[in-house]
Amino acid sequence: MPPVAGSGPHRCGAAPPAAGPPGQEDQLGALGPVFNAIVLWNTRYIDLTVNLLRA
């Protein structure tokens, strides 16, 4: 009999993964502003490039 969909380890109601080492949440939280800065830079760079191509 084939396996039933959703019967794997990630089925609904499965326990969440164990927490990482102490302080890992702080490291991941610090990436938020970095990610925002990269997105802002890419947005401005693409906007400038599009405006130059339109001219």
C-alpha positions as CSV (number, residue, x, y, z in Angstrom):
1,M,0.0,0.0,0.0
2,P,1.5,3.4,-0.9
3,P,2.1,5.9,1.9
4,V,-0.6,8.4,2.7
5,A,0.1,12.1,2.0
6,G,0.7,14.0,5.2
7,S,1.8,10.9,7.2
8,G,5.5,12.0,7.2
9,P,7.3,13.7,10.1
10,H,6.0,17.2,9.1
11,R,2.3,16.4,9.3
12,C,-0.1,18.8,11.0
13,G,0.3,18.7,14.7
14,A,3.9,17.6,14.7
15,A,6.1,18.9,17.4
16,P,8.2,22.0,16.5
17,P,12.0,21.5,16.0
18,A,14.2,21.9,19.1
19,A,15.5,25.4,19.9
20,G,19.0,26.3,18.7
21,P,22.0,27.3,20.8
22,P,21.5,30.2,23.2
23,G,21.9,33.6,21.5
24,Q,21.0,32.3,18.1
25,E,17.7,34.3,18.1
26,D,19.7,37.5,18.6
27,Q,22.0,36.6,15.7
28,L,19.0,36.0,13.4
29,G,17.3,39.1,14.6
30,A,20.3,41.2,13.7
31,L,19.9,40.1,10.1
32,G,16.6,42.0,9.8
33,P,18.1,45.4,9.3
34,V,20.8,44.0,7.0
35,F,18.2,42.4,4.9
36,N,16.2,45.6,4.8
37,A,19.3,47.6,3.7
38,I,20.0,45.1,0.9
39,V,16.4,45.3,-0.4
40,L,16.5,49.1,-0.3
41,W,19.8,49.2,-2.1
42,N,18.5,46.8,-4.8
43,T,15.3,48.8,-5.2
44,R,17.1,52.1,-5.7
45,Y,19.7,50.5,-8.0
46,I,17.0,49.0,-10.2
47,D,15.0,52.2,-10.3
48,L,18.1,54.1,-11.4
49,T,18.9,51.6,-14.1
50,V,15.3,51.6,-15.4
51,N,15.3,55.4,-15.5
52,L,18.6,55.4,-17.4
53,L,17.3,52.9,-19.9
54,R,14.1,55.0,-20.5
55,A,16.1,58.1,-21.2
